[in-house]
Amino acid sequence: MAPSYENLPLEDDEFDESQIDFADLEDQYQVRLDEGLDAFVVVDGLPVVPEENRAKLTKFLLRKLNSVGKVKEDGVFMPLNDEGKTEGFAFVEYNSPNEAVAAVKGLHGVAIDKKHTMAVNKLTDIDRYGREGRIDEEYHPPEAEPFQQKEHVRSWLGDSEGRDQVAMYRGEKVGVFWNNKEDTPEPVVDRENWTESFIQWSPQGTYLASMHAQGVQLWGGKSWSRQKRFSHPGVNLLDFSPNENYLTTWSHRPLQVDENHPVPLLSLEEDGKNFIIWDLATGKPIRSFATIDVPSSTDAEGNPVKKKMQWPSFKWSSDDKYTARMTQGQSVSIYELPRMNLLDKQSVKIEGVVDFEWAPATPKREAIKAYEQLFCYWTPELGSNPAKVGLMSVPSKEIVRTRNLFNVSDAKLHWQSEGAYVCVKVDRHSKSKKSLATNLEIFRVREKGVPVEVVDSIKDTVINFAWEPKGNRFVLITAGEATAGAPPRTAVSFFAPERIKGGAVGNFFHVRTIDKKNSNGIYWSPKGRFVVVATLQSQQSFELDFWDLSFEKPKEEKEEKDLAANLQLMNTVEHYGVTDIEWDPTGRYVASVASAFRHHMENGYHLYDFKGGLLREEHIDRFKQWLWRPRPPTLLSKEEQSEIRKNLRNYSKLFDEQDLAKKNTANRQVVEARRQQLEDWLSWRESQIELLKELGAEIELNDGKMQRETDGEVKEVEEIVEEIIDESEEVIS
C-alpha cells in the first residue's frame, strides 16, 4: 500500500511531514530489536572468489552450516570488495540462538579444503570483545617476541649413569632425587609447600604436577621452573592423556565465572561446569562439561547400591585422538581431538552400559589394515536380555565381537598392555544368589575372528587380576569365605599359555596356586617376568612375595604341558603398615611405602632390588608419596632391543666395571680427604717443632721418634716395632 497524499494542505510549495502515514514503510524496514543478534554468526577463513562464483561457494557453505541447524532463507550474506571479489567471510542467520551456539561449537575449526579452515564466532561477540576502549582504533602491526631459549624438559634422560629420578612428598616438602644403587638419594630439588594436596607425574615423565586451590601447575626442566599453569578454582583431580597432549581437570564444585570475577583463560561457557579439557601445548581450555549424575543400582539381592563417580571419567585412546565418557548408562560419547567435537555428531547408544575401557595400544587385528582404535564395554542383564560384552572399532563404530553372559553380578575389564588380549572377569551368582564364583572370558584380539577363551576352573571369587606387561601371563588372587572375626584367607594363582611350535600362543593353563595367604595386591615389573604379590593396608599381615616367572629350570624336570612359565619364589619380606608398591620404570628396583595418606604409623619407605633384597629403609615422619619418574617409550627398534638382550652378559661386565670404578672413585675421594688432613697436620706439627726448637725444648713425638738439639746438631733416634696382625699356614703339595 502506497502512502496517501490526499487532502494535504499545501502552502508555498511546502507540506507538513507529520501528516504523512509511514506505518507501512516502518513495518517493512523496522529493525526488530527484540529478536537481537543472538541468531547470527560470522564465518571467517573462507576462500576469496569472484562474484560469479559466490553462489556456488554459498551453496557449498550451506551444506556445512545446515548440518548443525537450519539457516534462514537468504540467511547468508557474503560481501564483495571494490574488485568484485568476496572478502573471505560471511554473516549467517540461523532460525534460533541455540542453533547459532551449536554452529560455533560444531563448525569452528572445521577444514573447508587443504588451504582454508572455518572460524565461526557469534556476532554478539563484537559487542562483548569490541567495546570502546578494548580495541585500539589505530592499527599496530604485531611485534614478534624475542626468542628465549627454553630448558630441555627431558634432559634428565641423559644421565651418564642411567639413573632414575623419584619424587618424594613428606610433611610439607616435595623433592626430586636421583636414585642411587646403594647410597642415599641425591637431591635435585627440594621445596617447601610445593603442593597443597598431592603430586603426580605426567605419563612420560615430562612434567610434575602440583595441586593448588586455584588450579594445577606443571614443573620441569633443569631448574624445575613452572612450565604450565591451568586455572581451575577448587580443582580436586587431574588426568593426563597417554601422550601428554591433553589434560583433564575436575572439581566437585561447579565453576563460577562471570564478567565481574573473571578467571584466566576461562569464559562464560565454563560457568557451572566441573570438567575442563585442556590443550597442554597452548595451555588453553578446549571444552568444558558438567558432572553427570550417576544413577543408583541394586545388588544381586535387590538392595540399593550407591555408585561412585568413575575416575577418570574421560578415558583416552592410546594415540590421544579420541576421548570418551559414559552418559547415564545409556550411551558412550566419543569426542575427536583436537577440536573436541562429538564423533559423527551423536553418541553411541549402548543401553545400560556399566563400564568401558580403551585398548592401551593401537590394535593390530589380523587382516585389518585400516586405522582403528578399539574399546571394550559390558552391559548387565536387562529384562530377558542377557549381559553382554562387546568390542567396538573407532571411528567406524563397528561392533567387531560380542559375547552373551548369564547370571552376572559384576564384571571387570582388563586389557593386556599391548592390546593383544582383553580379559573380562565375570562374577556369577548361583540361582539362589547366595554364592559367587568367577570365570575369565579372554578375547584374543589379534587372532582371526577374535576368538574367546574361557577359564572357568576358578572356584572362589577373584578379588584382583593383573596381566604381565608386554607378556601373555597373568596372576589372580581369589578370596574364600570369611570366618567369624577374621578376614577371608586368599589364594594366589599363576596362569600361562602353552608353548606351541611355530611361536603361536596356546591356551591358558593353571601353573600353580599358593593357598592360605592374606595377599590382596599384584604388582608386575614394568618389564615383565618379575611380580610382587603383597598384603596392603592390613593390621595382621604385611608380607611381600617376590616371584620370578622365568627362572632357568633344570633340564631333567619335565611337565605334562610345556607352559611359558617357570615359577620361583625369590624372597619374602615384611614391611609393617605398607600401603603402596612402586616399581621403577626399568624394573630394577621396587619401593614399598607406608603413606601418611592412609595412616600415621611408622611412615616411610623400603627400597628393594627386583629379587627382594633390601637396599635401604627410611622412617620419615608424615611421609606421603614415593613416585618414580616415568620414562617415555624407547626409540630403539625391536631389532636393536633384541641385539641388546643377546649381548646382555657383555653389557653387564661393563656395568660391573662402572660400578667398581664408582666405588673406587668414592674411595679415592675419602683417601684424598684423609691425605689432605694429614698434610695439614704435618704442616702444623712442623710449625710447632720450629717453635719448640727456638725455645730449646726436648721434643718427643708420638711416632716413636725423638729429637734433641745439642751443640747446634740435631740427632734423631728411631725405634722400629714389629707387630704380627695375622698368621696362617698352608701346606702345598
NUTI-389305 format. One line per 2 residues: for each residue x, y, z of C-alpha. Coordinates in Angstrom, 1 decimal. Example, Ala and Ser with C-alpha at 12.3 -4.5 7.8 and 13.67 -1.06 7.14 Angstrom:
<atoms>
12.3 -4.5 7.8 ~ 13.7 -1.1 7.1
</atoms>
This chain:
<atoms>
0.0 0.0 0.0 ~ 1.4 3.3 -1.1
1.3 6.3 1.4 ~ -1.7 8.6 0.9
-1.1 12.2 -0.1 ~ -4.7 13.3 -0.4
-6.2 16.2 1.5 ~ -2.8 17.6 2.5
-2.7 21.3 3.0 ~ -0.2 22.9 0.6
1.3 26.3 1.4 ~ 4.0 27.9 -0.5
5.0 24.6 -2.0 ~ 5.6 23.2 1.5
3.8 20.4 3.4 ~ 3.8 19.1 6.9
5.5 15.6 7.0 ~ 3.9 14.8 10.3
0.6 14.4 8.5 ~ 2.0 11.6 6.3
1.3 8.0 7.4 ~ 4.6 5.9 7.1
3.3 3.0 9.1 ~ 3.5 0.5 6.2
7.1 1.5 5.4 ~ 8.2 1.4 9.1
6.7 -2.0 9.4 ~ 8.5 -3.3 6.3
12.0 -1.9 7.2 ~ 11.9 -1.8 11.0
14.8 -3.5 12.8 ~ 13.4 -6.0 15.3
15.4 -5.2 18.3 ~ 13.5 -7.6 20.5
14.9 -10.5 18.5 ~ 18.5 -9.3 18.9
21.6 -10.7 17.1 ~ 22.0 -13.9 19.0
21.0 -16.0 16.0 ~ 23.8 -14.5 13.9
27.3 -15.9 13.4 ~ 30.3 -14.7 11.5
32.1 -17.3 9.4 ~ 35.7 -16.4 8.6
38.5 -18.1 6.7 ~ 36.5 -18.6 3.5
38.1 -18.7 0.1 ~ 38.2 -15.4 -1.8
36.3 -15.9 -5.1 ~ 34.9 -13.6 -7.9
31.3 -12.6 -7.8 ~ 30.3 -15.2 -10.4
31.5 -18.0 -8.1 ~ 29.8 -16.5 -5.0
26.6 -18.5 -5.4 ~ 28.5 -21.8 -5.8
30.5 -21.1 -2.6 ~ 27.4 -20.2 -0.7
25.7 -23.4 -1.7 ~ 28.8 -25.4 -0.6
28.9 -23.5 2.6 ~ 25.3 -24.1 3.4
25.9 -27.9 3.4 ~ 28.1 -27.5 6.4
26.1 -24.7 8.1 ~ 22.8 -26.7 7.9
24.5 -29.8 9.5 ~ 24.2 -28.2 13.0
21.0 -26.1 12.5 ~ 18.7 -24.5 10.0
19.9 -21.4 8.2 ~ 17.1 -19.0 7.3
16.2 -18.5 3.7 ~ 18.6 -15.9 2.2
20.4 -16.1 5.6 ~ 23.9 -16.0 4.2
25.4 -12.6 3.3 ~ 28.8 -12.7 1.7
30.0 -9.1 1.0 ~ 32.1 -8.1 -2.1
35.1 -5.7 -2.2 ~ 35.8 -3.0 -4.7
37.4 -5.6 -7.0 ~ 34.2 -7.6 -7.2
35.6 -10.5 -5.1 ~ 34.4 -11.8 -1.8
36.1 -10.7 1.4 ~ 36.7 -14.2 2.8
33.9 -14.0 5.4 ~ 30.2 -14.2 5.6
27.3 -13.3 8.0 ~ 24.9 -16.2 8.7
21.5 -16.0 10.3 ~ 20.0 -19.2 12.0
16.4 -19.7 13.0 ~ 17.3 -19.7 16.7
20.1 -18.6 19.0 ~ 20.6 -22.2 20.1
21.4 -23.2 16.6 ~ 24.0 -20.4 16.4
25.7 -21.6 19.5 ~ 25.7 -25.2 18.0
27.4 -23.8 14.9 ~ 30.1 -22.2 16.9
30.8 -25.4 18.8 ~ 30.4 -27.8 15.9
31.9 -25.8 13.0 ~ 34.7 -23.7 14.5
38.0 -25.1 13.1 ~ 36.4 -27.3 10.5
38.5 -27.6 7.4 ~ 36.9 -26.5 4.1
39.8 -27.7 2.0 ~ 43.5 -28.1 2.3
44.1 -24.4 2.5 ~ 41.1 -23.0 4.3
39.7 -23.6 7.8 ~ 36.5 -22.0 9.0
36.5 -19.8 12.1 ~ 32.9 -19.4 13.4
32.0 -16.9 16.1 ~ 28.8 -15.3 17.4
28.1 -11.9 16.1 ~ 27.3 -10.6 19.6
31.0 -11.3 20.5 ~ 31.7 -8.0 18.7
29.9 -6.2 21.5 ~ 31.5 -8.4 24.1
35.1 -8.0 23.0 ~ 35.0 -4.9 20.9
33.6 -2.4 23.3 ~ 35.0 1.1 23.3
38.4 1.1 24.8 ~ 39.1 -2.6 24.3
40.3 -2.2 20.7 ~ 42.7 0.4 19.5
41.2 2.3 16.6 ~ 44.7 2.7 15.1
46.3 -0.5 13.6 ~ 49.6 -1.6 15.1
51.4 -4.5 13.5 ~ 52.1 -7.3 15.9
55.5 -7.4 17.4 ~ 57.3 -10.7 17.5
58.5 -11.6 20.9 ~ 62.3 -12.1 21.2
63.4 -15.7 21.1 ~ 64.0 -17.2 24.5
66.0 -20.4 24.9 ~ 63.9 -22.8 26.9
65.1 -25.6 29.1 ~ 65.2 -29.1 27.8
62.4 -30.8 29.7 ~ 63.8 -34.3 29.1
67.4 -33.6 29.9 ~ 67.3 -36.0 32.9
67.3 -38.9 30.4 ~ 70.9 -38.1 29.5
72.3 -39.0 32.9 ~ 75.6 -40.7 32.3
74.9 -43.3 35.0 ~ 71.5 -44.2 33.6
69.8 -43.4 37.0 ~ 66.1 -42.8 37.6
64.5 -40.0 39.5 ~ 62.0 -40.2 42.2
59.6 -37.6 43.7 ~ 59.0 -37.7 47.5
56.3 -35.9 49.3 ~ 56.9 -35.8 53.1
55.5 -33.4 55.6 ~ 55.2 -30.1 53.7
58.2 -30.7 51.5 ~ 58.3 -32.1 48.0
61.7 -33.1 46.5 ~ 63.0 -34.8 43.4
66.0 -37.1 43.9 ~ 68.4 -39.2 41.9
68.1 -42.9 42.9 ~ 71.5 -44.4 43.7
72.0 -48.1 43.9 ~ 73.5 -48.2 47.4
73.8 -44.7 48.6 ~ 71.0 -42.4 49.9
69.1 -40.5 47.2 ~ 70.9 -37.5 45.8
68.7 -34.3 45.9 ~ 67.9 -32.5 42.6
65.4 -30.0 44.0 ~ 63.6 -29.8 47.4
61.0 -27.2 48.2 ~ 58.6 -26.3 51.0
54.8 -26.1 50.2 ~ 55.2 -27.1 46.6
51.7 -28.6 46.6 ~ 48.6 -28.3 48.6
47.2 -31.8 48.3 ~ 49.3 -34.3 46.2
51.8 -34.5 43.3 ~ 51.5 -36.5 40.1
53.9 -37.2 37.2 ~ 52.7 -37.0 33.6
52.7 -40.4 31.8 ~ 56.0 -39.9 30.1
57.7 -38.1 33.0 ~ 58.0 -34.7 31.3
56.1 -32.8 34.0 ~ 55.5 -32.9 37.7
52.0 -31.6 38.5 ~ 51.2 -29.8 41.8
47.7 -29.1 43.0 ~ 46.5 -25.8 44.4
43.3 -24.1 45.4 ~ 43.3 -22.0 42.1
44.4 -24.8 39.7 ~ 47.2 -27.0 38.5
50.8 -26.2 37.8 ~ 53.3 -28.2 35.8
57.0 -28.1 36.6 ~ 60.1 -29.4 34.7
63.5 -28.6 33.2 ~ 66.9 -28.5 34.9
65.9 -25.6 37.1 ~ 62.4 -27.0 37.9
60.7 -23.9 36.8 ~ 57.0 -23.6 36.1
56.2 -24.8 32.6 ~ 52.4 -24.5 32.5
49.6 -23.2 34.6 ~ 45.9 -24.2 34.4
43.4 -22.1 36.3 ~ 40.6 -24.2 37.7
39.5 -23.0 41.2 ~ 38.7 -25.8 43.6
40.3 -28.5 41.4 ~ 40.3 -31.9 43.0
41.6 -34.4 40.4 ~ 43.6 -34.4 37.2
44.3 -36.8 34.4 ~ 46.8 -36.7 31.5
46.2 -38.2 28.1 ~ 48.7 -41.1 27.3
50.9 -39.0 25.0 ~ 50.8 -35.8 27.2
48.9 -33.8 24.7 ~ 45.9 -33.0 26.8
44.9 -32.7 30.5 ~ 41.6 -33.2 32.2
40.8 -31.4 35.5 ~ 37.8 -31.9 37.7
36.3 -30.1 40.7 ~ 33.3 -31.3 42.8
32.2 -27.6 42.9 ~ 30.8 -26.2 39.6
32.8 -23.3 38.3 ~ 31.5 -19.8 38.8
32.7 -17.5 36.0 ~ 31.2 -14.0 35.3
32.5 -10.8 33.9 ~ 32.9 -9.2 37.3
35.0 -12.1 38.6 ~ 37.0 -13.3 35.6
39.2 -16.5 35.7 ~ 42.3 -16.5 33.5
41.6 -18.2 30.1 ~ 38.1 -19.3 31.1
34.9 -17.8 29.5 ~ 31.3 -17.7 30.4
30.9 -21.0 28.6 ~ 32.7 -22.7 31.5
30.3 -21.3 34.1 ~ 28.6 -24.1 36.0
31.0 -26.8 34.6 ~ 33.0 -29.4 36.6
35.3 -30.8 33.9 ~ 37.8 -28.9 31.7
39.8 -30.5 28.9 ~ 43.0 -28.5 28.3
45.5 -28.4 25.4 ~ 48.9 -28.8 27.0
50.8 -27.1 24.2 ~ 48.8 -23.9 24.3
47.6 -24.0 27.9 ~ 44.1 -23.1 26.8
40.8 -24.9 27.5 ~ 39.3 -26.9 24.6
35.9 -27.7 26.1 ~ 34.2 -28.0 29.5
31.5 -30.3 30.8 ~ 29.2 -30.7 33.8
29.3 -33.8 36.0 ~ 26.7 -36.3 35.1
24.7 -37.8 38.0 ~ 25.4 -41.5 38.3
22.1 -43.4 38.7 ~ 21.9 -45.8 41.7
21.6 -49.5 41.1 ~ 20.8 -52.7 43.0
22.9 -55.7 44.0 ~ 22.0 -59.3 43.5
19.6 -59.3 46.4 ~ 17.8 -56.2 45.3
19.4 -53.8 47.8 ~ 20.2 -50.3 46.5
23.9 -49.6 45.8 ~ 25.2 -46.1 45.6
27.6 -45.8 42.7 ~ 30.7 -43.7 42.9
31.8 -41.4 40.1 ~ 34.3 -43.2 37.9
37.7 -41.6 37.6 ~ 39.0 -40.9 35.1
35.6 -40.0 33.7 ~ 37.0 -39.1 30.3
39.1 -42.1 29.0 ~ 41.6 -41.6 26.3
42.5 -43.7 23.3 ~ 46.2 -44.8 23.2
47.1 -42.3 20.5 ~ 45.3 -39.2 22.0
42.9 -39.0 19.0 ~ 39.8 -39.8 21.0
38.4 -39.4 24.4 ~ 35.1 -40.8 25.6
32.8 -40.9 28.6 ~ 29.5 -42.6 29.6
26.3 -40.7 29.8 ~ 23.9 -42.1 32.4
24.2 -45.7 31.4 ~ 22.6 -45.2 28.0
25.4 -44.3 25.7 ~ 29.1 -43.6 25.2
30.0 -40.1 23.9 ~ 33.2 -40.2 21.8
35.0 -36.9 21.1 ~ 37.6 -36.2 18.4
40.7 -34.3 19.2 ~ 41.9 -31.6 18.8
38.5 -29.9 18.3 ~ 36.8 -32.0 20.9
33.7 -32.4 18.7 ~ 31.3 -35.4 19.1
32.2 -38.1 16.6 ~ 29.6 -38.2 13.8
27.6 -35.6 15.9 ~ 26.0 -38.3 18.0
26.8 -40.6 20.9 ~ 27.0 -44.4 20.6
23.8 -45.8 22.1 ~ 24.7 -48.8 24.4
21.7 -49.4 26.7 ~ 22.7 -50.0 30.3
26.4 -49.7 29.7 ~ 28.2 -50.1 33.0
31.9 -49.6 32.0 ~ 34.2 -49.4 29.1
37.9 -49.3 28.5 ~ 40.1 -48.3 25.5
42.8 -50.6 24.3 ~ 46.1 -49.3 25.8
47.8 -49.7 22.4 ~ 46.8 -49.4 18.8
45.3 -52.8 17.9 ~ 46.7 -54.8 15.1
43.9 -57.2 14.2 ~ 44.5 -59.8 11.6
43.8 -58.7 8.0 ~ 42.7 -55.2 9.2
44.9 -52.6 7.5 ~ 42.7 -49.5 8.1
43.3 -47.3 11.1 ~ 41.3 -48.1 14.1
41.1 -47.9 17.9 ~ 39.2 -50.4 20.0
37.3 -50.2 23.2 ~ 35.6 -52.9 25.2
32.3 -52.4 27.1 ~ 29.8 -54.5 29.1
26.1 -54.2 29.9 ~ 24.2 -56.1 32.6
21.1 -58.3 32.2 ~ 18.1 -56.2 31.3
14.8 -58.0 31.5 ~ 15.1 -61.1 29.4
18.2 -59.9 27.6 ~ 21.5 -61.4 28.8
24.5 -59.4 29.9 ~ 26.8 -58.6 27.1
30.5 -57.8 26.4 ~ 31.3 -56.1 23.1
34.4 -54.8 21.2 ~ 33.8 -51.7 19.1
36.1 -50.2 16.4 ~ 36.5 -46.5 16.2
36.0 -44.3 14.1 ~ 33.7 -46.7 12.2
31.7 -47.6 15.4 ~ 31.5 -51.2 14.1
31.0 -53.9 16.7 ~ 33.6 -56.5 15.9
32.8 -59.0 18.6 ~ 30.1 -59.6 21.2
29.6 -62.3 23.8 ~ 26.5 -63.0 25.9
26.8 -63.7 29.6 ~ 24.3 -65.1 32.1
23.8 -64.8 35.9 ~ 26.2 -61.9 36.1
26.6 -59.9 39.3 ~ 29.6 -57.9 38.2
32.3 -57.7 35.5 ~ 35.7 -56.0 35.2
37.6 -55.3 32.0 ~ 41.4 -55.9 31.9
43.4 -55.1 28.8 ~ 46.9 -56.5 28.2
49.4 -53.7 27.8 ~ 49.9 -54.2 24.0
46.2 -54.7 23.3 ~ 46.6 -58.3 22.3
44.1 -59.6 24.9 ~ 41.3 -58.3 26.9
40.2 -60.4 29.9 ~ 36.6 -59.9 31.3
36.5 -61.1 34.9 ~ 32.9 -62.2 35.3
31.4 -62.7 38.8 ~ 28.5 -65.1 38.5
25.9 -65.7 41.2 ~ 24.1 -69.0 41.8
20.4 -69.4 41.1 ~ 19.7 -68.7 44.8
22.0 -65.7 44.6 ~ 23.7 -66.7 47.9
27.1 -67.6 46.4 ~ 29.5 -66.2 43.9
32.0 -67.8 41.5 ~ 34.3 -66.2 38.8
35.3 -67.2 35.3 ~ 37.5 -65.4 32.9
36.5 -64.6 29.3 ~ 39.7 -63.9 27.4
39.3 -62.2 24.0 ~ 42.2 -62.9 21.6
42.1 -59.6 19.8 ~ 44.8 -60.2 17.2
43.6 -63.6 16.0 ~ 41.1 -64.1 13.2
37.5 -63.5 14.3 ~ 38.6 -62.5 17.8
38.0 -65.9 19.4 ~ 37.1 -66.1 23.1
38.8 -68.5 25.6 ~ 37.0 -69.3 28.8
38.9 -70.1 32.0 ~ 36.3 -71.5 34.4
38.4 -73.6 36.8 ~ 38.2 -70.9 39.5
36.0 -71.8 42.5 ~ 36.2 -68.7 44.6
35.7 -65.0 43.8 ~ 38.6 -63.2 42.1
39.4 -60.0 44.0 ~ 42.4 -59.0 41.9
43.7 -59.7 38.4 ~ 46.8 -58.4 36.5
48.3 -59.1 33.1 ~ 52.1 -59.3 32.7
53.2 -56.1 30.9 ~ 54.2 -56.9 27.3
53.6 -60.5 28.0 ~ 50.9 -63.2 28.0
50.9 -64.5 31.6 ~ 48.7 -63.3 34.4
48.2 -63.6 38.2 ~ 45.0 -63.5 40.1
44.0 -63.5 43.8 ~ 40.9 -65.3 45.0
39.1 -65.0 48.3 ~ 37.3 -67.7 50.2
34.5 -67.4 52.6 ~ 35.2 -65.2 55.7
35.3 -66.8 59.1 ~ 33.9 -65.2 62.2
36.1 -62.3 63.4 ~ 38.8 -62.8 60.7
39.1 -61.6 57.1 ~ 38.8 -64.3 54.4
42.0 -66.2 53.5 ~ 43.2 -65.6 50.0
45.0 -67.7 47.3 ~ 47.4 -66.6 44.6
47.2 -68.3 41.3 ~ 49.5 -68.1 38.3
48.5 -68.8 34.7 ~ 50.5 -69.1 31.5
49.8 -70.1 27.9 ~ 51.0 -73.4 26.4
54.0 -73.2 24.1 ~ 53.2 -74.3 20.6
55.6 -74.9 17.7 ~ 55.8 -72.0 15.3
55.7 -69.4 18.1 ~ 51.9 -69.3 18.4
50.3 -68.7 21.8 ~ 48.3 -71.7 23.0
45.5 -71.9 25.5 ~ 46.0 -70.6 29.0
46.6 -73.1 31.8 ~ 46.9 -73.0 35.5
50.6 -73.1 36.7 ~ 50.4 -73.1 40.5
48.3 -71.8 43.4 ~ 49.6 -70.6 46.7
47.0 -71.1 49.4 ~ 46.5 -69.7 52.9
47.6 -66.2 52.2 ~ 46.4 -62.7 53.0
47.6 -61.1 49.8 ~ 45.5 -58.6 48.0
47.8 -56.7 45.7 ~ 49.6 -57.7 42.4
52.4 -55.5 41.1 ~ 54.2 -56.6 37.9
57.6 -55.2 37.0 ~ 57.1 -52.8 34.0
59.4 -55.1 32.0 ~ 57.5 -58.2 32.9
58.8 -61.5 34.3 ~ 59.0 -60.4 38.0
56.0 -59.8 40.1 ~ 55.4 -58.7 43.7
52.4 -60.1 45.5 ~ 51.7 -58.1 48.6
49.4 -57.6 51.5 ~ 48.5 -53.9 51.8
46.7 -51.9 54.5 ~ 46.4 -54.8 56.9
47.0 -54.9 60.6 ~ 47.5 -58.7 60.7
49.8 -59.3 57.7 ~ 52.3 -57.2 55.7
54.2 -59.6 53.5 ~ 55.7 -59.0 50.1
56.4 -62.1 48.0 ~ 58.9 -61.6 45.1
58.3 -64.1 42.3 ~ 60.2 -64.9 39.1
58.1 -66.5 36.3 ~ 61.0 -67.3 34.0
63.8 -68.8 36.1 ~ 66.0 -71.3 34.4
64.5 -74.7 35.2 ~ 66.7 -77.8 35.3
66.5 -79.7 32.1 ~ 65.7 -83.1 33.8
62.5 -81.6 35.2 ~ 59.7 -82.1 32.6
56.0 -81.3 32.8 ~ 53.0 -82.7 31.0
52.4 -79.5 29.2 ~ 55.1 -77.1 28.0
53.9 -73.9 29.7 ~ 55.6 -70.5 29.1
56.3 -70.1 32.9 ~ 58.9 -71.4 35.3
57.8 -70.2 38.8 ~ 60.2 -69.5 41.7
59.7 -67.6 44.9 ~ 62.9 -65.4 45.2
62.2 -63.8 48.6 ~ 59.6 -62.9 51.2
60.0 -59.7 53.2 ~ 57.8 -57.8 55.7
57.1 -54.1 55.9 ~ 54.8 -53.1 58.7
52.0 -50.7 57.6 ~ 52.8 -51.0 53.8
50.2 -49.1 51.7 ~ 51.7 -48.8 48.2
54.1 -50.7 46.0 ~ 56.1 -48.7 43.3
58.3 -50.3 40.6 ~ 60.9 -48.1 38.9
60.4 -47.8 35.1 ~ 63.4 -50.1 34.4
62.2 -52.9 36.6 ~ 65.5 -52.9 38.7
64.1 -51.5 41.9 ~ 60.8 -51.6 43.8
59.8 -49.4 46.7 ~ 57.2 -50.3 49.4
55.6 -47.2 51.1 ~ 53.8 -46.7 54.3
51.9 -43.5 53.5 ~ 50.6 -40.9 55.9
47.6 -40.5 53.5 ~ 46.4 -43.9 54.9
47.8 -44.0 58.5 ~ 50.3 -42.3 60.8
52.2 -45.4 62.0 ~ 55.9 -45.8 61.0
55.6 -43.8 57.8 ~ 58.5 -44.1 55.4
59.7 -46.4 52.6 ~ 61.8 -49.6 52.0
63.8 -50.0 48.7 ~ 64.5 -53.4 47.3
66.1 -54.8 44.2 ~ 64.0 -56.9 41.9
64.9 -60.1 43.8 ~ 63.6 -58.7 47.1
67.0 -57.8 48.6 ~ 66.7 -54.8 50.9
68.9 -51.9 49.8 ~ 67.8 -49.3 52.4
64.9 -48.2 54.5 ~ 64.0 -44.8 55.9
61.4 -44.0 58.5 ~ 60.2 -40.4 57.8
57.5 -38.6 59.8 ~ 54.4 -37.8 57.7
55.8 -39.5 54.5 ~ 53.1 -39.3 51.9
54.2 -40.2 48.4 ~ 57.0 -42.0 46.6
56.6 -41.6 42.8 ~ 59.2 -42.9 40.3
59.6 -40.6 37.3 ~ 58.2 -42.4 34.2
60.2 -42.8 31.1 ~ 59.0 -42.1 27.5
58.9 -45.1 25.1 ~ 62.2 -46.2 23.9
63.5 -45.0 20.5 ~ 65.2 -48.3 19.8
63.8 -50.6 17.2 ~ 62.8 -54.2 18.1
65.9 -55.5 16.3 ~ 68.1 -53.2 18.4
66.4 -54.2 21.6 ~ 66.8 -57.9 20.7
70.5 -57.4 20.0 ~ 71.0 -55.8 23.4
69.3 -58.8 25.1 ~ 71.6 -61.2 23.2
74.7 -59.3 24.4 ~ 73.4 -58.6 27.9
76.2 -60.5 29.5 ~ 78.8 -58.4 27.8
77.0 -55.2 28.8 ~ 76.7 -56.5 32.4
80.5 -56.8 32.6 ~ 80.8 -53.1 31.5
78.2 -52.1 34.1 ~ 80.1 -54.0 36.8
83.3 -52.2 35.9 ~ 81.5 -48.9 36.1
80.1 -49.7 39.5 ~ 83.5 -50.8 40.7
85.0 -47.6 39.3 ~ 82.4 -45.6 41.0
83.2 -47.3 44.3 ~ 86.9 -46.7 43.7
86.2 -43.1 42.9 ~ 84.3 -42.8 46.2
87.2 -44.5 48.0 ~ 89.7 -42.2 46.3
87.7 -39.2 47.5 ~ 87.9 -40.5 51.0
91.6 -41.2 50.7 ~ 92.2 -37.7 49.2
90.3 -36.1 52.1 ~ 92.4 -38.0 54.6
95.6 -37.2 52.8 ~ 94.8 -33.5 52.9
94.0 -33.8 56.6 ~ 97.4 -35.5 57.1
99.2 -32.8 55.2 ~ 97.5 -30.1 57.2
98.5 -31.9 60.4 ~ 102.1 -32.4 59.3
102.3 -28.7 58.4 ~ 101.0 -27.7 61.7
103.4 -30.1 63.5 ~ 106.4 -28.7 61.7
105.5 -25.2 62.7 ~ 105.2 -26.3 66.3
108.6 -28.1 66.1 ~ 110.2 -25.0 64.9
108.7 -23.0 67.7 ~ 110.0 -25.6 70.3
113.4 -25.6 68.7 ~ 113.6 -21.9 69.3
112.8 -22.4 73.0 ~ 115.5 -25.2 73.3
113.0 -27.8 74.5 ~ 113.3 -31.6 74.2
110.8 -32.9 71.7 ~ 109.2 -36.4 71.8
106.9 -37.3 69.1 ~ 104.1 -39.9 69.0
105.5 -41.8 66.0 ~ 108.4 -43.3 68.1
111.0 -40.6 67.1 ~ 112.8 -38.3 69.4
114.6 -35.2 68.6 ~ 117.2 -33.4 70.7
119.2 -30.4 69.9 ~ 122.8 -30.4 71.3
125.6 -28.1 70.4 ~ 123.7 -27.0 67.3
123.3 -30.5 66.0 ~ 120.1 -32.4 65.8
120.1 -36.1 66.5 ~ 117.3 -38.4 65.5
116.5 -41.6 67.4 ~ 114.2 -44.0 65.6
112.7 -47.2 67.2 ~ 111.1 -49.8 64.9
108.4 -52.0 66.4 ~ 107.1 -55.1 64.6
103.6 -56.4 65.3 ~ 102.1 -59.6 63.8
98.5 -59.0 62.9 ~ 97.6 -62.4 61.3
99.4 -65.6 60.7 ~ 98.3 -68.6 58.6
99.9 -71.8 57.4 ~ 99.2 -73.6 54.1
100.6 -76.9 53.1 ~ 101.5 -77.0 49.4
101.6 -80.4 47.8
</atoms>
